Amino acid sequence: MEQKLRNIMAEVFDVPVDEIKEDLSAHTLANWDSLKHINLILALQKEFGVRFEDEEIPTMISYAMILNTLRAYLEV
């Protein structure tokens, strides 16, 4: 799951996969803007077959937060 997440984030943000680290966030990646954030959410929902709650989406602004949210959906 983590490698899949890294691959999706790298593709959406147009950066090498090795730049997707555990401390990556909207504050540390210059091209993480609102449009790319929505594209990321849509890509994650499609790839993992989940539907995030509207109130979760604005909080998913780091690799760690996204990973934790995905784990909550996939490990239930």
Backbone as numpy.savetxt, mean C-alpha at the origin, in Angstrom:
# Nx Ny Nz CAx CAy CAz Cx Cy Cz
2.93 -12.51 0.80 2.11 -11.32 0.80 2.98 -10.05 0.80
4.05 -10.06 1.61 4.88 -8.86 1.70 5.56 -8.54 0.37
6.05 -9.58 -0.32 6.71 -9.33 -1.61 5.71 -8.82 -2.63
4.51 -9.36 -2.60 3.45 -8.90 -3.51 3.12 -7.44 -3.23
3.04 -7.09 -1.94 2.78 -5.70 -1.56 3.90 -4.79 -2.06
5.14 -5.20 -1.86 6.28 -4.39 -2.33 6.22 -4.20 -3.85
5.91 -5.26 -4.57 5.84 -5.18 -6.03 4.75 -4.20 -6.48
3.60 -4.27 -5.84 2.49 -3.37 -6.20 2.87 -1.93 -5.88
3.43 -1.69 -4.71 3.81 -0.33 -4.34 4.88 0.22 -5.28
5.84 -0.61 -5.65 6.90 -0.17 -6.57 6.31 0.20 -7.92
5.35 -0.59 -8.39 4.73 -0.31 -9.68 3.91 0.98 -9.63
3.08 1.13 -8.60 2.23 2.31 -8.49 3.06 3.59 -8.35
4.10 3.53 -7.52 4.90 4.73 -7.27 6.07 4.89 -8.24
6.22 3.92 -9.16 7.26 3.98 -10.19 8.66 4.12 -9.58
8.95 3.23 -8.64 10.27 3.18 -8.00 10.74 1.74 -8.00
12.04 1.51 -7.86 12.55 0.14 -7.77 12.00 -0.56 -6.52
11.79 -1.85 -6.62 11.24 -2.62 -5.51 12.11 -2.49 -4.26
13.42 -2.38 -4.44 14.30 -2.31 -3.27 14.16 -1.00 -2.49
13.43 -0.04 -3.04 13.14 1.19 -2.29 11.93 1.05 -1.37
11.18 -0.02 -1.54 10.00 -0.26 -0.71 10.45 -0.99 0.54
10.67 -0.21 1.59 11.16 -0.76 2.85 10.11 -0.54 3.94
10.35 -1.13 5.09 9.37 -1.08 6.18 9.11 0.32 6.70
10.06 1.24 6.52 9.87 2.60 7.02 9.33 3.56 5.95
8.97 3.03 4.78 8.45 3.87 3.70 7.08 4.41 4.09
6.87 5.70 3.80 5.56 6.30 4.07 5.31 7.44 3.09
4.13 7.99 3.16 3.79 9.14 2.32 4.70 10.33 2.64
5.27 10.34 3.83 6.16 11.43 4.23 7.59 11.24 3.74
7.96 10.00 3.40 9.33 9.73 2.97 9.46 9.50 1.47
8.35 9.34 0.78 8.38 9.11 -0.67 7.76 10.31 -1.37
8.59 11.06 -2.08 8.16 12.33 -2.66 6.99 12.19 -3.63
6.94 11.10 -4.39 5.87 11.01 -5.39 4.64 10.24 -4.89
4.48 10.11 -3.57 3.27 9.51 -3.00 2.26 10.64 -2.83
1.46 10.85 -3.86 0.44 11.90 -3.80 -0.94 11.25 -3.69
-1.96 12.07 -3.66 -3.32 11.55 -3.43 -3.80 10.65 -4.57
-3.46 10.97 -5.79 -3.87 10.14 -6.93 -3.19 8.78 -6.87
-1.90 8.77 -6.59 -1.18 7.49 -6.50 -1.66 6.70 -5.29
-2.07 7.38 -4.25 -2.60 6.68 -3.08 -3.88 5.93 -3.45
-4.76 6.58 -4.18 -6.00 5.92 -4.62 -5.68 4.78 -5.56
-4.73 4.98 -6.48 -4.33 3.91 -7.39 -3.77 2.72 -6.62
-3.01 3.00 -5.56 -2.47 1.94 -4.72 -3.59 1.16 -4.04
-4.54 1.86 -3.46 -5.66 1.21 -2.77 -6.43 0.32 -3.75
-6.71 0.83 -4.93 -7.44 0.06 -5.93 -6.66 -1.18 -6.36
-5.36 -1.02 -6.56 -4.51 -2.15 -6.95 -4.47 -3.22 -5.86
-4.39 -2.78 -4.61 -4.36 -3.72 -3.49 -5.68 -4.47 -3.36
-6.78 -3.75 -3.50 -8.09 -4.39 -3.41 -8.25 -5.44 -4.51
-7.81 -5.11 -5.69 -7.92 -6.04 -6.82 -7.02 -7.25 -6.61
-5.77 -7.02 -6.26 -4.81 -8.11 -6.12 -5.14 -9.06 -4.97
-5.56 -8.50 -3.83 -5.80 -9.33 -2.65 -7.27 -9.70 -2.45
-8.15 -9.19 -3.31 -9.55 -9.54 -3.21 -10.22 -9.05 -1.94
-9.85 -7.84 -1.51 -10.44 -7.25 -0.31 -11.11 -5.93 -0.67
-11.89 -5.43 0.25 -12.52 -4.11 0.09 -12.30 -3.36 1.39
-11.45 -2.33 1.33 -11.15 -1.55 2.52 -12.31 -0.64 2.88
-12.49 -0.43 4.16 -13.52 0.50 4.64 -13.07 1.93 4.31
-14.03 2.80 4.03 -13.72 4.19 3.67 -12.86 4.89 4.72
-13.12 4.60 5.99 -12.36 5.29 7.04 -10.94 4.74 7.19
-10.66 3.56 6.65 -9.31 2.99 6.71 -8.36 3.62 5.68
-8.90 3.95 4.54 -8.07 4.39 3.40 -7.17 5.57 3.74
-7.66 6.62 4.39 -6.76 7.75 4.71 -5.66 7.40 5.72
-5.85 6.32 6.48 -4.84 5.94 7.48 -3.75 5.06 6.90
-3.94 4.57 5.69 -3.00 3.64 5.07 -1.90 4.40 4.34
-1.10 5.12 5.11 -0.11 6.01 4.51 1.34 5.59 4.76
1.52 4.32 5.08 2.88 3.80 5.21 2.86 2.31 4.88
4.03 1.80 4.55 4.14 0.37 4.26 3.62 -0.44 5.45
4.05 -0.08 6.65 3.66 -0.82 7.85 2.15 -0.79 8.08
1.53 0.37 7.91 0.08 0.48 8.11 -0.68 -0.35 7.08
-0.20 -0.31 5.84 -0.85 -1.08 4.78 -0.71 -2.58 5.06
0.48 -3.00 5.44 0.72 -4.41 5.74 -0.17 -4.88 6.89
-0.26 -4.10 7.94 -1.11 -4.46 9.08 -2.58 -4.55 8.68
-3.02 -3.63 7.85 -4.42 -3.64 7.41 -4.69 -4.87 6.55
-3.77 -5.17 5.63 -3.94 -6.36 4.80 -3.97 -7.63 5.64
-3.07 -7.71 6.61 -3.03 -8.89 7.48 -4.36 -9.08 8.22
-4.94 -7.98 8.65 -6.22 -8.06 9.35 -7.31 -8.63 8.46
-7.27 -8.29 7.18 -8.27 -8.80 6.25 -8.00 -10.24 5.84
-6.74 -10.58 5.66 -6.41 -11.87 5.10 -6.22 -12.98 6.12
-6.04 -12.63 7.37 -5.80 -13.65 8.40 -7.00 -13.85 9.31
-8.15 -13.43 8.87 -9.37 -13.59 9.68 -9.91 -14.99 9.49
